[in-house]
Amino acid sequence: MLSRRAFLLLIPLALIPALAPAQPPVANPDKLAAIKPAMQKFVDSGDISGAVTVVGRKDGVIAYDTIGQRDIAAKQPMTKDTLFRIASMTKPITAIGIMILFDEGKLNPDDDVSKHLPEFTGQMLLIPATPPTATSPAMPITLQKPKRAVKLRDLLTHTSGVANYPVGVNDVYTKRNRTLAETTLATAIQPLTFEPGTKWSYSNPGMDTLGRVIEVISGESYENFLKKRVFEPLGMKDTVFYPTKEQFGRLAVTYNKGKAKDAALTANPNTLIALTESPKHPIPAGGLFSTGDDLAKLYRMMLNKGELGGKRILSEKAVAMMTKVQTGNIKTGFVEGMGYGYGWAVVREPKGVTGSLSAGSFGHGGAFGTQGWLDPKQDVFVVLLIQRTGLPNGDASAMRQTLQDLAVGALKK
């Protein structure tokens, strides 16, 4: 007969099966196979020229499809190594650079921006002019001191209030003939448009400023820092700001479609200007080119809480900070039910296009229709790579929802 002490020692062993973590659902291959024909319908309807789609888990890719053509005129098909402009999908990668420096103790998201970039010291808040009313006279435009200074967390969450660039200073389609330091100065000398931390306003200047913070703290160029600390360790050989001649030959053409339902796709030549004008700096807010394979590695790293293949890019703490809602109850994002983390949009309440995702899923889209979303609870990520301008809202596109719903639906419950 067992003693009382021996019996108590056996209790934890008996409970192990019940306490073991639930295994992730297994993907249904037949349902994954439905992705390609479903996406082909968007090619057949003339909405896109083609697409590359990737579905994966933290331990690997489970579906990788190519549909249509990357160049209609040249009759070149989409391939797995096709390069895409991922535009604002660059933003979370810039945020990863910031959080690498956080892990090294060189900054904190709660730091005032001016601690690292003195040109932001003493920024003022713009108070717009108001017309006269029955009880008060007209008030002119005024400047006043904000309640607090802009912090790095405000830049990371698009709640800083920094103004847009003055006309001609910077544009994704034009020659950037200023350095990143000079471009950031154009942001610093403008008054804020609202009190920091009180509203959400999507901000390219804010994200570019974070790129400059990386340069100042690391002592090297923004692009080289990301190459050494993110792209090379993860084997992301085709994620670049300036494609080589060989990579340029694999670039998908960007197409536009008129508003008419039967309008044809036409190549958008403006998207090539930045490749040929020798800009002085990359765009931290949206300048990267990448492939499905490279983005799968990045997203697997995030699902693995900062590590992939024995290479740790971020601490688990940094990943947790980046991917939780940091904006309180402020309304954010381009679809309903969203919050914002550090560089990532975060699903607060699944609804509409995010209905098949779990609360806490995170991701980001790009100006040319690209999308990447990760669901840690269901252990799944999806990548949609297309090159389309003129979509009313890429985050709410039918292409994104179709891919996402099919990918999540392929997970057996």
Secondary structure, DSSP 4 states (H G I P E B T S, - for coil): ---HHHHHHHHHHHHHHHHSPPPPPPB-HHHHHTHHHHHHHHHHTTS-SEEEEEEEETTEEEEEEEEEEEETTTTEEP-TT-BEEEETTHHHHHHHHHHHHHHTTS--TTSBGGGT-GGGTT--EEE--B---SSS--B--EEE--SS--BHHHHHHT-S-PPPPPTTT--TTS---S-HHHHHHHHHTSPBSS-TTS-----HHHHHHHHHHHHHHHSS-HHHHHIIIIIHHHT-TT-BSS--HHHHTTBPPPEEE-SSTTPPEEE-GGGGHHHHS--SS--TTT-EEE-HHHHHHHHHHHHTTSEETTEE-S-HHHHHHHTS--STT---SSSTTEEE-SSSEEESS--GGGTTSPTT-EEEE-TTS-EEEEETTTTEEEEEE--EE--S-GGG-HHHHHHHHHHHHTB--
